[in-house]
Amino acid sequence: MDDLTLAESTLISRLATISGVDPDLPPVLLGLEWINDGISENDKLALGLLALLDQPTAEIVAAVPWFITAPAEDQEINLLKATARLFNSSPALSVQVANMDFFRDSVERHDVSAVDAIKTLNQDPEDWATLTKQSWYKDGITDDEAVVLTVLPGQAKSVPTDYQSLVDNRFYMEKTTAPLPPSGSVDLYLVRFLEHQTESATMTHLRSAVLAIENYMGFPLPVKEIIMLFSTNIDAGGINYGTHFTLDLSEDASLPQLIEGGIVHEITHFYRVMDSSWFGEGTANFLATQVGFDLYNQEVAPGSNRSSCPNDVTNITEIAAAYPGYYPEPIVHRFCYHNYGEKIIRGLKAAMDDGPFHAAWREIFQTNIEEDRKFTDAEIYQLFLKHTPTDRISRVNKVFVQLHGGDFVASP
């Protein structure tokens, strides 16, 4: 045993655990080529996740094509994690899902979200009964139906009528793969309640927008697929759930999001740089306007720009003190962080000049993607300051002093 490598001892440990669940499975696993080629970190993680399942679920998972050929990609590991979460909630349901076509045939981001959606919906008896009586669910979920499953929990909670329409199969879906030079491509899905004959103006804009966003950022989008749903939740406007985003159904027919920038705004939220809202919302508004100029040579002002802030505040710090929470309430002030955030970003661009601004911008977002790191307000300030020419530092400080007001800012 002293001559075993760490990888070999880890393999033995994982197989011993799996043997306790299913004694017949370790010999099957040892026959897989990727196990005999040397154990990577993802290999160890995959076996560890398999060991968390019971005998029926583990046997099915171990026999799916993507597991046999090696679950090396992040999404395959994420699907195993989602399966383990579902098994924790309902072992019987995990067996049923592992047998479905969408689970077996390929692994995409929406497959992971679909498994998590099943787990979430199963916890509400009414929502679950509505879903499971549908013939398309009983027949086993296909890949397109996994896309729809992704959006269901959000609608079940906020717009029950939309949830009912979706599970009743009263919707239309457009899908395409858009080429993106930096990252290769992104899969686009548009779920809507209005019929269309050919590629809709919305999908055309979506294809153009993802390319414009990636070109401006200078590096790949942080997601390989984007799912968009036109919701009837009029009050919400737009919501990014992390797995997908929704926009107001009233924007579907005349496409004013080309003017208001809603699509670009919500796509930008897939870049999750910090936990406070002003930079994320400000970035989303900033890019919506930038892409509007790039694509249509016109101002694209998100609707949030037209919302007023409370009269008793003059910067981000005062807003946070007077109106605690991720967004200021009441709803009339909800978009105040959007406004101040965009003003700060535009002010920095003007104060630093284009070259230094883009250098700081790209370091912030690229570090976030590569290191999965989120920044504090003070760190954002320091990263912009790092790239600011000496003769412009006072201008950058003035932007932060006037519009942010944090005590980490040097006096201009």
Secondary structure, DSSP 8 states (H G I E B T S, - for coil): -TT--HHHHHHHHHHHHHHHH-TTHHHHHHTSHHHHT---HHHHHHHHHHTTS-HHHHHHHHTSHHHHT---SHHHHHHHHHHHHHHHH-HHHHHHHHTSHHHHH---HHHHHHHHHHHHHHTSHHHHHHHHTSHHHHT---HHHHHHHHHHHHHHHH-HHHHHHHHTT--EEEEEEEEETTTEEEEEEEEESS--SSS-HHHHHHHHHHHHHHHHHTS--S-SEEEEEEES-GGG-EEE-SS-EEEEGGGTTT-THHHH-HHHHHHHTTS---SSHHHHHHHHHHHHHHHHHHHHSS----GGGGS---TT--SHHHHHHHS-SSS-SSGGGTTHHHHHHHHHHHHHHHHH-HHHHHHHHHHHHHHHHHHT----HHHHHHHHHHTS-GGGHHHHHHHHHHHT--TTS---
